[in-house]
Amino acid sequence: MKQIILSTERLILRKMTRGDAENLLEIFSDPKAMEYYPSTKDKQQTFAWIDWTLENYEKHEVGLWVAEDKQTGEFLGQCGIIPQEVERSSEMEIGYLFKRRVWGNGYATEAAAACKRYGFEELRHAKLISLIDVNNTPSRKVAERIGMTLEKNIHKWGKEIDVYAVHQ
């Protein structure tokens, strides 16, 4: 049974399972969708990603959640809240990554806004961030649309990353 975390007008965000591997591979094997990640992922790396996500659920009670179309149940991508280390400090990040063929429909913004509300209202975080490659203009626009502003630029994952933040 699907463990729904939250829903929006058009989306359901639910806990990820190992059964989501094939759907995630549609994103992870797409060089364009993964342009701002270190590399694409194969099936083994996808299962490692799912295991990391399940571990986040256990340890932190948050993680990336599968985003599905509320009407059709179609897998659209993932969005959620994940712990990240930023300059030796633990922060909670709103992360999002969607299938390329559904880009431009506002799903990432809708899901990220729902995660922001959840992070503030349910989890009682005072601050949420998004870590975005400096060249990833679409992701920066999503962060800005949900009220985040550029806080600083850091070096992480071997590249320049913009830290966007929003406070309660």
Secondary structure, 3 states (H helix, E strand, C coil): CCCEEEECCCEEEEECCHHHHHHHHHHHCCCCCCCCCCCCCCHHHHHHHHHHHHHHHHHHCCCEEEEEECCCCCEEEEEEEEEEEECCEEEEEEEEEECHHHCCCCHHHHHHHHHHHHHHHHCCCCEEEEEEECCCHHHHHHHHHCCCEEEEEEEECCEEEEEEEEEC
